[in-house]
Amino acid sequence: LMLIVLLFPDSMFFVLGVFLTCTYTAKEATKKPKKPKLYVPQIDCDVKAGKIINPEFIAKCPPGCQDVKYRVYGTDIYASFSSVCNAAIHSGIIDNTGGKILVQKVAGHSAYRGSFSNGVRSLSLPRWRESFLVSEGKPRRGVTYPSTLEYSSSKSTAVKSGNYTHHVNAPAGDAVHKEYQTSSVPTPVTQMATTTPTPTTTTTDLSTTVPQPTTTPATTRTTAAAAKTRPGLHRVRDMAFRGTSTSASNKNIVRHNTGIQRQEPVVTFQRAVSSPAHLAMETDSWKLGLSLFDTGFSSKEELNPKPLESTSQGNQNCKVDLSFLMDGSWSIGKRRFQLQKRFLGNVAQALGIGSAGPLMGIIQYGDDPSTEFNLKTYSNSKDLRNAIEKIQQKGGLSNVGKALSFVNKNFFLDANGNRGGAPNVVVVVVDGWPTDRVEEASRLARESGINIFFVTVEAAAQNEKQNVIEPNFVDKAVCRTNGFYSINVPSWFSLHKVVQPLVKRVCDTDRLVCSKTCLNSADIGFVIDGSSSVGTSNFRTVLQFVANISKEFEISDTDTRVGAVQYTYEQRLEFSFDKYSTKEDVLSAIKRISYWSGGTSTGAAISYASEQLFSKSKPNKRKIMILITDGRSYDDVSVPAMEAHRNGVIAYSIGVAWAAPDELEAIATDPHKEHSFFVDEFDNLYRYVNQLIQNICTEFNSQPRN
């Protein structure tokens, strides 16, 4: 360059200009393009995941969402009618000051476990059609997130976007999903897309491509429980018995202080989820399209099953799915472990194992539980007894609570031979007492419909009770505290004496009350206002509301039953509890109900329903009346309602338009706020389907256990 300047001084500025231009262009070319800033929409504390149509989104929660009025159902995996923000607090993603969260919709779950975490008490629920996960509010690579969320609505719905509020109106009677945004739903880079048309607004027809990833995501959250201090002493065995063996495991064993870290099994969802269907979409649909999804769990306990050598029909009077938790701790010793195996073999023989009768699996617990074999491994008593004889003792502590949690999450799955129609029963055999707490794990198992029995052998003597980590652990664990679910055996040598009493109890399916959940243990009677003020179109909307509630229950002769009464001045029994025994038949019967038209005598209708429906309810059923009316009654409602309450009827009242609030409260069971609802128009009835199911289940789970 210097040589060029010396030879051609006039060219110096030209060369310098070219050099600087090239340098600037090269720098510009190497600059990384700026990422567009992601606008994160804000949601309120009471927003539920089911109200948001987007399958995956990032949102900002405001402060102050840690409140009991924002209910949460589940742990790690939450039912879609949980508060999104309070679920995020429960999971530890944010605290009560708010913050950004990532929400992913996933398949429905068969059992949501309640727990207390980060200052939030979540509730249990037997099942729900849709779930969601919450995680830290960071975008995933290759996914585009909406800057405005898409809500499900009918009529006018306000949607927050920045500092503005937009309203979208729909024609009367249209209960549909509305599209409020221009940005697309999250789209993974690698996907297998299916095109799903989005219901239209009053102005524009829109369609959205909904992602269906080729590989479904798995939750990878693991939880390490805080280390628990164990008592230094479990119990002292008699030297005469232990002196017969020189084995170390047959000596007096001291259970040491042990810190145990618990890692929950990884949950893998097997099904990709498309855009969620909301109840508002069902207004014109009478199909069974919203059946609940399978759980999609995979378990390491699905061991290589042994082939079935032969199949037996078994004892058909004892159709139960049974899991024995056998004590493999060191405190029991080898000889007592052999006595335990002999006991389990005798139980298997007495039960009469078979494909049409009882099926039995075994889990051995110590420090950690492990499945010896599941329900489908053996289908006759002979093979099962032979397998029991080959079980080897694993040793460790007596962590019964951990074992019960394991059973609840991993054992009673379809993949492990769970039959669905058979009651789930767990029998815990424990030497002395557990070395961890059982109350919370037992509660969750009971709320999942698992019947828990305890067989305690050589319980703590008076001078040993100070070493028991959880006093009265049996009463805290079993389904009922009336003695039916617990057997105390004074010595391992007398264990054989309880074989027949235990078999008789586990086969008494009428008394297996923990198999009863809020969804399979009721007689539900709908009392429907057919007066002239309702009108034909609105009456069809009421019937759809009735159908949407009914389809959430497990309907059969032995599970939930449904009946219906229509009334004006007069009353008409549309169908009784024993008329239909399948969900499909019940929904078809609801659809066929014809509009009557006339006056409004609600009090007489309550009396009629009490006589024609609930007087014929089964003794072990919860009697639930759901009354829907749109006006004030011509007669008194308080006296008939009080009479129904006295006869054990749990009454819910739903008022529309001109319904009288004082009458709705008089009809409803106390507390009124949880049993009485009001909507301004018929098209908004669908909003209370979730709330009704939620309240019915919450009330069921709060029943006393004595």
Secondary structure, DSSP 4 states (H G I P E B T S, - for coil): -HHHHHH-GGGHHHHHHHHHHHHHHHHHHHSPPPPPPPP--B--TT-BGGGB--SEEEEEEPS----TTS--BBSSSEETTSBHHHHHHHTTSSBTTBEEEEEEEEEEES-BPP-EETTEEPBPBS-EEEEEEEEES-PPTT----SS--BEEES-EEEEETTEEEEE---TT-EEE----SSPPP--SS---EEEEPPP-SS---EEEEP--SS--B-----PPPP-PPPS---PPPHHHHTT---GGGSPPPPPP------PPPPB--S---SPP-GGGGTT--S-TTPPPP-----TT---PPP-S------TT---EEEEEEE--GGGHHHHHHHHHHHHHHHHHHHT--TTS-EEEEEEESSS-EEEE-TTT--SHHHHHHHHHTPPP--S---HHHHHHHHHHHTS-GGGT--SSSPEEEEEEEES--SS--HHHHHHHHHTTEEEEEEEESPPPGGGGGG-SSTTHHHHHSS-SSSTTEEEES-GGGGGGGHHHHHHHHT-GGG-GGG--TTTSEEEEEEEE--TTT-HHHHHHHHHHHHHHHTTS-BSSSSBEEEEEEESSSEEEEE-TTT--SHHHHHHHHHHPPP------HHHHHHHHHHHTGGGS-TTSEEEEEEEESS--SS--HHHHHHHHHTTEEEEEEEETT--HHHHHHHSPSSHHHHEEEESSGGGGGGGHHHHHHHHHHHHHTS---
